Amino acid sequence: MAKVATGRDLGKSRLLDEFNASLMFDKELYKEDIKGSLAHASMLTKQGILTDEDFADIQKGLLQIKDEIENGEFIFDIGDEDIHMAIEKRLTNLIGDAGKRLHTSRSRNDQVATDFRLYTQKQNIILKNLIKEVLATLLEVAKEHTSTLLPGMTHLQHAQPINFGYHMMAYFAMFKRDLERFESSYKRNNISPLGCAALAGTPYPIDRDETAKELGFEHPSINCLDTVSDRDFALEILFNISTLAMHISRLSEELVLWGSSEFNFVVLSDDYSTSSSIMPQKKNPDVPELLRGKTGRVYGNLISLLTVMKGLPLAYNKDTQEDKEGVFDSVKTATISLTILNEVLKTMWVNKDAMQMATKKGHLSATDLADYLVNQKGYAFRDAYKLVGSIVDELEKSKKDISDISLSELQKFDKNITEDVIEKLDLKNSMNARDSFGGTSESSTKQQIEIFEKWLHEL
């Protein structure tokens, strides 16, 4: 038969408190906890479960506690276990029995689910707006560089000429999907757990629609058993941040490469670079490197919570106490990452000349010659491909790019090639020839900017 603990050793008691408590990190949820409690108290009063006097005392007490926390006057005692009990204990000390009555018809299970959901919903909006700022910056950079030639790459090898604005629009498309994921998660998870109590609802005549409305949720959840143990909303924000971080990391990797002496495509502002501790001439791209490195951190938080949740039976289990620290950390990481990335992009200098010079390496218009032989001279593509390959091999020996080849040199390989081929091999003409929808031509890039800008303004 189970025994009731009546007098634990003080040292052991403290050890259990430290292991069991979540107060030191879930105090982050104090605003959401107070907001949820005010909505709950208001509903209980309207339903005749609390008196108007009780509600007035509870409201006054909770607002005082909020001020105490924000002014640094609130004493967080690990013995209170979590933010919910810490606030309830202080409330009862302030207003007496009315503080004890606040918990009528709710459990810490639905209370924490409500607080945490309110927090993630708020962060979805904040992160969405930060992404929106990055998108606006990408648009501005792209508008300035629709005619700035850049080597388009596959396998990190020079492939075809594109423009830098087009490259920026590729990242716009990535971050647009990120914004849409946060937006979708907000809509899908905007339901209220409050009133589910421990797992099975409550016999009190509560109004869950009222509290849902008061807290800004679309409606109350439908099945309470699922609701108190559901952490999909937390997993979603962790996944969304992880995907966002992956996109930030890819852009950061390119900024690191582009800022190197080998590329010299961009120069990052001194405000977002650091010097070497021993080599005075060096300027290190620490910001994009850190942005790239943060990805592993947020991936870990996602995997951690997925692992916590994978074996849990219904309904609430203490394991889910491990849900918050990773989310808090990932949200903080994403917030500062987006903010500083935006500043890096706004302040970097684009070296158009270096980009232009780089397009003279790798025979970027070789495909245009093959297309010319197919379209103008009736070659089968594979035959044209083979001929162009042999031309490139010869040009490599003379250290000459195909965009600079003369007509006479081309005619050594095929007498049927005529003067009209020269304009096809011009790098800017090559870039602008790719005018299909979504392509890299200057007109197509401007079209993409127009479409994306319209979408952004309509958010």
C-alpha positions as CSV (number, residue, x, y, z in Angstrom):
1,M,0.0,0.0,0.0
2,A,1.4,3.4,-0.9
3,K,2.5,5.7,1.9
4,V,2.1,9.4,2.2
5,A,5.4,11.3,2.5
6,T,5.2,13.2,5.8
7,G,8.7,14.3,6.7
8,R,11.4,14.0,4.1
9,D,15.0,14.7,4.9
10,L,15.7,18.3,4.1
11,G,18.6,17.5,1.8
12,K,16.7,14.9,-0.1
13,S,13.6,17.2,-0.2
14,R,15.7,20.0,-1.8
15,L,17.2,17.5,-4.3
16,L,13.7,16.4,-5.4
17,D,12.6,20.1,-5.6
18,E,15.4,20.9,-7.9
19,F,14.8,17.8,-10.1
20,N,11.0,18.2,-10.1
21,A,10.7,21.9,-10.5
22,S,10.3,23.8,-13.7
23,L,9.9,27.3,-12.1
24,M,13.4,28.5,-13.1
25,F,12.5,28.3,-16.8
26,D,8.7,28.3,-17.0
27,K,8.6,31.6,-15.2
28,E,8.9,32.9,-18.8
29,L,5.2,32.1,-19.1
30,Y,4.1,34.5,-16.3
31,K,2.2,36.8,-18.7
32,E,0.4,34.0,-20.3
33,D,-0.4,32.4,-16.9
34,I,-1.9,35.7,-15.6
35,K,-3.8,36.3,-18.8
36,G,-5.3,32.8,-18.7
37,S,-6.2,33.1,-15.0
38,L,-7.9,36.4,-15.6
39,A,-10.0,35.0,-18.4
40,H,-10.8,31.9,-16.3
41,A,-11.9,34.0,-13.3
42,S,-14.0,36.3,-15.5
43,M,-15.8,33.3,-16.9
44,L,-16.3,31.7,-13.5
45,T,-17.9,34.9,-12.3
46,K,-20.2,35.1,-15.3
47,Q,-21.3,31.5,-14.6
48,G,-22.0,32.3,-11.0
49,I,-19.2,30.1,-9.7
50,L,-17.3,33.0,-8.3
51,T,-18.7,36.2,-6.8
52,D,-18.1,39.6,-8.2
53,E,-16.1,40.4,-5.0
54,D,-13.9,37.3,-5.5
55,F,-13.3,38.4,-9.1
56,A,-12.4,41.9,-8.1
57,D,-9.9,40.6,-5.6
58,I,-8.4,38.1,-8.0
59,Q,-8.0,40.7,-10.8
60,K,-6.4,43.2,-8.4
61,G,-4.1,40.5,-7.0
62,L,-3.0,39.1,-10.4
63,L,-2.2,42.6,-11.8
64,Q,-0.2,43.3,-8.7
65,I,1.8,40.1,-9.1
66,K,2.4,41.0,-12.8
67,D,3.9,44.3,-11.6
68,E,6.0,42.6,-9.0
69,I,7.5,40.2,-11.5
70,E,8.2,42.9,-14.0
71,N,9.8,45.2,-11.4
72,G,12.0,42.4,-10.0
73,E,10.2,42.3,-6.7
74,F,8.6,38.8,-7.0
75,I,10.4,36.1,-5.0
76,F,10.7,32.9,-7.1
77,D,10.9,30.0,-4.7
78,I,11.9,26.6,-6.2
79,G,9.7,24.9,-3.6
80,D,6.7,26.3,-5.5
81,E,7.6,23.9,-8.4
82,D,6.3,25.9,-11.3
83,I,5.0,29.4,-12.3
84,H,1.4,28.4,-11.8
85,M,1.8,27.4,-8.2
86,A,4.2,30.4,-7.6
87,I,1.5,32.8,-8.8
88,E,-1.3,31.0,-7.0
89,K,0.6,31.0,-3.7
90,R,1.4,34.7,-3.9
91,L,-2.2,35.5,-4.9
92,T,-3.6,33.6,-1.9
93,N,-1.1,35.4,0.4
94,L,-2.4,38.7,-1.1
95,I,-6.2,38.1,-1.1
96,G,-6.9,35.1,1.0
97,D,-9.4,32.4,0.1
98,A,-10.5,34.0,-3.1
99,G,-7.0,33.1,-4.4
100,K,-7.7,29.4,-3.6
101,R,-11.1,29.5,-5.4
102,L,-9.4,30.6,-8.7
103,H,-8.4,27.0,-9.5
104,T,-12.0,25.8,-9.5
105,S,-12.8,23.7,-12.6
106,R,-9.3,23.7,-14.0
107,S,-6.1,21.6,-13.5
108,R,-2.5,22.5,-14.0
109,N,-2.8,20.2,-17.0
110,D,-5.1,22.5,-19.0
111,Q,-3.5,25.5,-17.4
112,V,0.0,24.8,-18.6
113,A,-1.3,23.7,-22.0
114,T,-3.1,27.1,-22.3
115,D,-0.1,29.1,-21.2
116,F,2.3,27.3,-23.5
117,R,-0.1,27.5,-26.5
118,L,-0.6,31.3,-25.9
119,Y,3.2,31.7,-25.8
120,T,3.8,29.8,-29.1
121,Q,1.0,31.6,-30.8
122,K,2.5,34.9,-29.8
123,Q,5.9,33.8,-31.0
124,N,4.5,32.6,-34.3
125,I,3.3,36.2,-35.0
126,I,6.6,37.8,-33.8
127,L,8.7,35.5,-36.0
128,K,6.4,35.9,-39.0
129,N,6.9,39.7,-38.7
130,L,10.7,39.4,-38.5
131,I,10.7,37.2,-41.6
132,K,8.6,39.8,-43.3
133,E,11.4,42.4,-42.6
134,V,14.0,40.1,-44.1
135,L,11.8,39.6,-47.2
136,A,11.5,43.4,-47.6
137,T,15.3,43.7,-47.5
138,L,15.8,40.9,-50.0
139,L,13.4,42.7,-52.4
140,E,15.4,46.0,-52.1
141,V,18.7,44.3,-52.7
142,A,17.2,42.4,-55.7
143,K,15.8,45.6,-57.2
144,E,19.3,47.1,-57.3
145,H,20.8,44.1,-59.1
146,T,18.6,42.8,-61.8
147,S,21.3,43.5,-64.3
148,T,24.3,42.6,-62.1
149,L,25.8,39.5,-63.7
150,L,26.7,36.6,-61.4
151,P,27.9,33.0,-62.1
152,G,24.9,30.7,-61.5
153,M,26.3,27.5,-60.0
154,T,25.5,23.8,-59.6
155,H,27.7,21.5,-57.6
156,L,29.4,24.8,-56.6
157,Q,30.8,24.9,-60.2
158,H,30.1,27.8,-62.6
159,A,27.1,26.8,-64.7
160,Q,25.2,29.6,-66.4
161,P,25.0,33.4,-66.1
162,I,22.3,34.8,-63.9
163,N,21.8,38.1,-62.2
164,F,22.3,38.8,-58.5
165,G,18.7,40.0,-58.1
166,Y,17.5,36.6,-59.3
167,H,19.7,34.9,-56.7
168,M,18.2,37.0,-54.0
169,M,14.7,36.2,-55.2
170,A,15.6,32.5,-54.7
171,Y,16.1,33.2,-51.0
172,F,12.9,35.3,-51.0
173,A,11.1,32.2,-52.2
174,M,12.6,30.2,-49.3
175,F,11.8,32.7,-46.6
176,K,8.3,33.2,-48.1
177,R,7.6,29.5,-47.4
178,D,8.9,29.9,-43.9
179,L,6.5,32.8,-43.3
180,E,3.7,30.8,-44.6
181,R,4.5,27.9,-42.3
182,F,4.3,30.1,-39.2
183,E,1.1,31.6,-40.5
184,S,-0.4,28.1,-41.1
185,S,0.7,26.9,-37.7
186,Y,-0.9,29.9,-36.0
187,K,-4.3,29.1,-37.7
188,R,-4.2,25.4,-37.1
189,N,-3.2,25.7,-33.4
190,N,-5.4,28.6,-32.4
191,I,-7.7,26.6,-30.2
192,S,-8.1,26.8,-26.4
193,P,-7.3,24.0,-24.0
194,L,-8.7,26.0,-21.0
195,G,-11.6,24.1,-19.3
196,C,-10.3,20.6,-20.1
197,A,-9.2,20.3,-16.5
198,A,-7.1,17.2,-15.9
199,L,-8.1,15.2,-18.9
200,A,-11.9,14.6,-18.9
201,G,-13.5,18.0,-18.6
202,T,-15.3,19.3,-15.5
203,P,-18.7,18.9,-13.8
204,Y,-18.9,22.7,-13.2
205,P,-21.1,24.7,-15.6
206,I,-18.2,26.5,-17.3
207,D,-18.3,28.3,-20.7
208,R,-15.3,27.3,-22.7
209,D,-16.3,29.4,-25.7
210,E,-16.2,32.4,-23.5
211,T,-12.6,31.8,-22.3
212,A,-11.5,30.9,-25.8
213,K,-12.9,34.2,-27.1
214,E,-11.4,36.1,-24.2
215,L,-7.9,34.7,-24.9
216,G,-8.0,35.3,-28.7
217,F,-8.5,31.6,-29.7
218,E,-10.7,30.6,-32.5
219,H,-12.6,28.1,-30.5
220,P,-12.1,25.6,-27.6
221,S,-10.5,22.2,-28.3
222,I,-12.9,19.4,-29.0
223,N,-11.4,16.4,-27.2
224,C,-9.9,17.1,-23.7
225,L,-8.0,13.8,-23.5
226,D,-6.0,14.8,-26.5
227,T,-5.7,18.4,-25.5
228,V,-3.9,18.2,-22.2
229,S,-1.2,15.9,-23.7
230,D,-0.9,17.5,-27.1
231,R,2.4,19.3,-27.9
232,D,2.1,19.3,-31.6
233,F,1.9,23.1,-31.5
234,A,5.3,23.2,-29.8
235,L,6.8,20.6,-32.3
236,E,5.5,22.7,-35.1
237,I,7.2,25.9,-34.0
238,L,10.4,23.9,-33.5
239,F,10.1,22.4,-37.0
240,N,9.3,25.8,-38.5
241,I,12.3,27.4,-36.8
242,S,14.5,24.5,-37.8
243,T,13.6,24.9,-41.5
244,L,14.0,28.6,-41.2
245,A,17.4,28.1,-39.6
246,M,18.4,25.8,-42.5
247,H,17.5,28.6,-45.0
248,I,19.4,31.2,-42.9
249,S,22.3,28.8,-42.8
250,R,22.4,28.3,-46.6
251,L,22.4,32.1,-47.2
252,S,25.0,32.5,-44.5
253,E,27.2,29.9,-46.2
254,E,27.1,31.9,-49.4
255,L,27.9,35.1,-47.6
256,V,30.9,33.4,-46.1
257,L,32.0,32.2,-49.5
258,W,31.2,35.5,-51.2
259,G,33.2,37.5,-48.6
260,S,36.3,35.4,-49.1
261,S,39.3,36.6,-51.1
262,E,38.6,33.9,-53.6
263,F,35.2,35.3,-54.4
264,N,35.2,38.9,-53.2
265,F,31.6,39.2,-54.3
266,V,30.4,41.0,-51.1
267,V,32.0,43.0,-48.3
268,L,30.2,42.7,-45.0
269,S,29.9,45.8,-42.8
270,D,32.5,46.2,-40.1
271,D,29.6,46.4,-37.7
272,Y,28.9,42.7,-38.4
273,S,32.4,41.4,-38.8
274,T,35.3,40.8,-36.3
275,S,39.0,41.1,-36.5
276,S,41.5,38.3,-35.8
277,S,43.1,38.2,-32.4
278,I,46.6,37.9,-34.0
279,M,46.3,38.9,-37.7
280,P,45.5,42.6,-38.0
281,Q,44.7,42.4,-41.7
282,K,41.9,39.8,-41.3
283,K,38.1,40.5,-41.2
284,N,36.2,37.4,-40.1
285,P,32.6,36.7,-41.1
286,D,31.7,35.7,-37.6
287,V,28.0,36.7,-37.9
288,P,27.1,34.5,-40.9
289,E,29.3,31.7,-39.3
290,L,27.3,31.9,-36.1
291,L,24.1,32.0,-38.0
292,R,25.2,28.9,-39.8
293,G,26.2,27.3,-36.5
294,K,22.9,28.0,-34.7
295,T,21.2,25.5,-37.0
296,G,22.5,22.6,-35.1
297,R,21.2,24.1,-31.8
298,V,17.6,24.4,-33.0
299,Y,17.7,21.0,-34.8
300,G,18.7,19.5,-31.4
301,N,15.7,21.1,-29.7
302,L,13.3,19.7,-32.3
303,I,14.8,16.2,-32.0
304,S,14.7,16.4,-28.2
305,L,11.0,17.1,-28.0
306,L,10.1,14.5,-30.7
307,T,12.0,12.0,-28.6
308,V,10.2,13.1,-25.4
309,M,6.8,12.7,-27.0
310,K,7.3,9.5,-28.9
311,G,6.4,7.0,-26.1
312,L,3.9,8.9,-24.0
313,P,0.5,7.4,-23.3
314,L,-2.5,9.6,-22.9
315,A,-3.0,11.8,-21.1
316,Y,-0.7,14.2,-19.3
317,N,2.7,12.9,-18.2
318,K,5.5,14.7,-16.3
319,D,7.8,14.1,-19.3
320,T,6.2,17.0,-21.1
321,Q,7.8,19.4,-18.5
322,E,10.8,19.0,-20.9
323,D,8.8,20.7,-23.7
324,K,9.5,24.3,-22.8
325,E,13.3,25.0,-22.5
326,G,14.0,23.9,-26.1
327,V,11.1,26.1,-27.4
328,F,12.2,29.1,-25.4
329,D,15.8,28.6,-26.7
330,S,14.8,28.1,-30.3
331,V,12.5,31.1,-30.3
332,K,15.3,33.3,-28.8
333,T,17.8,32.0,-31.3
334,A,15.4,32.6,-34.3
335,T,14.5,36.1,-33.1
336,I,18.1,37.3,-32.8
337,S,19.1,35.4,-36.0
338,L,16.5,37.1,-38.1
339,T,17.2,40.5,-36.7
340,I,20.9,40.4,-37.3
341,L,20.6,38.7,-40.7
342,N,18.4,41.6,-41.8
343,E,21.0,44.1,-40.7
344,V,23.8,42.1,-42.5
345,L,21.9,42.1,-45.7
346,K,21.0,45.8,-45.5
347,T,24.6,46.9,-44.8
348,M,26.6,44.6,-47.1
349,W,28.4,46.0,-50.2
350,V,27.9,44.1,-53.5
351,N,31.0,44.0,-55.7
352,K,29.5,44.1,-59.1
353,D,32.9,44.1,-60.9
354,A,34.1,41.0,-59.1
355,M,30.8,39.2,-60.0
356,Q,31.2,40.3,-63.6
357,M,34.8,39.0,-63.8
358,A,33.8,35.7,-62.3
359,T,31.3,35.1,-65.1
360,K,34.3,35.0,-67.5
361,K,35.4,31.7,-65.8
362,G,33.8,28.4,-66.6
363,H,32.4,29.0,-70.1
364,L,29.0,30.0,-68.8
365,S,27.6,30.5,-72.3
366,A,28.6,27.1,-73.6
367,T,25.0,25.8,-73.3
368,D,24.0,28.8,-75.5
369,L,26.4,27.6,-78.2
370,A,24.9,24.1,-78.0
371,D,21.4,25.6,-78.2
372,Y,22.4,27.6,-81.2
373,L,23.7,24.6,-83.1
374,V,20.4,22.8,-82.4
375,N,18.1,25.6,-83.2
376,Q,20.0,27.3,-86.0
377,K,22.0,24.6,-87.6
378,G,19.8,21.5,-87.1
379,Y,22.2,19.5,-84.9
380,A,20.9,16.8,-82.6
381,F,21.5,18.0,-79.1
382,R,23.9,15.2,-78.2
383,D,26.0,16.0,-81.2
384,A,26.0,19.7,-80.4
385,Y,26.9,18.8,-76.8
386,K,29.9,16.8,-78.0
387,L,31.1,19.5,-80.4
388,V,30.8,22.2,-77.7
389,G,32.7,20.0,-75.3
390,S,35.6,19.7,-77.7
391,I,35.6,23.5,-78.2
392,V,35.8,24.0,-74.5
393,D,38.6,21.6,-74.2
394,E,40.7,23.6,-76.7
395,L,39.8,26.9,-75.0
396,E,41.0,25.5,-71.6
397,K,44.4,25.0,-73.1
398,S,44.6,28.6,-74.2
399,K,43.0,29.9,-70.9
400,K,40.2,31.6,-72.9
401,D,36.5,31.8,-72.1
402,I,33.9,30.8,-74.6
403,S,32.2,34.2,-74.3
404,D,35.4,35.8,-75.9
405,I,35.8,33.3,-78.7
406,S,36.0,34.7,-82.3
407,L,34.0,33.6,-85.3
408,S,37.1,32.3,-87.1
409,E,38.1,30.2,-84.0
410,L,34.6,28.7,-84.0
411,Q,34.7,28.0,-87.7
412,K,37.8,25.8,-87.2
413,F,35.4,23.4,-85.6
414,D,32.4,23.8,-87.9
415,K,32.3,25.9,-91.1
416,N,28.5,26.1,-90.8
417,I,28.8,28.4,-87.8
418,T,28.0,32.0,-88.8
419,E,28.4,35.5,-87.3
420,D,25.1,35.5,-85.6
421,V,26.5,33.1,-83.0
422,I,28.7,35.8,-81.4
423,E,25.7,37.7,-79.8
424,K,24.4,34.4,-78.4
425,L,27.7,33.9,-76.5
426,D,27.6,37.4,-74.9
427,L,27.1,36.8,-71.2
428,K,24.4,39.4,-70.7
429,N,22.5,38.1,-73.8
430,S,22.9,34.6,-72.4
431,M,21.4,35.7,-69.1
432,N,18.5,37.5,-70.8
433,A,17.8,34.7,-73.2
434,R,16.5,32.7,-70.2
435,D,13.2,34.5,-70.3
436,S,10.8,31.7,-69.5
437,F,8.5,32.3,-66.4
438,G,10.7,31.9,-63.3
439,G,13.9,32.3,-65.3
440,T,16.9,34.6,-64.8
441,S,16.4,37.2,-67.5
442,E,16.3,40.8,-66.3
443,S,12.6,41.1,-67.3
444,S,11.7,37.8,-65.7
445,T,13.5,38.8,-62.5
446,K,11.6,42.0,-62.4
447,Q,8.4,40.1,-62.9
448,Q,9.3,37.9,-59.9
449,I,10.0,41.0,-57.8
450,E,6.7,42.5,-58.7
451,I,4.8,39.2,-57.9
452,F,6.6,38.8,-54.6
453,E,6.3,42.5,-53.6
454,K,2.5,42.4,-54.2
455,W,2.2,39.2,-52.1
456,L,4.3,40.9,-49.3
457,H,2.2,44.0,-49.3
458,E,-1.1,42.0,-49.1
459,L,0.0,40.2,-45.9
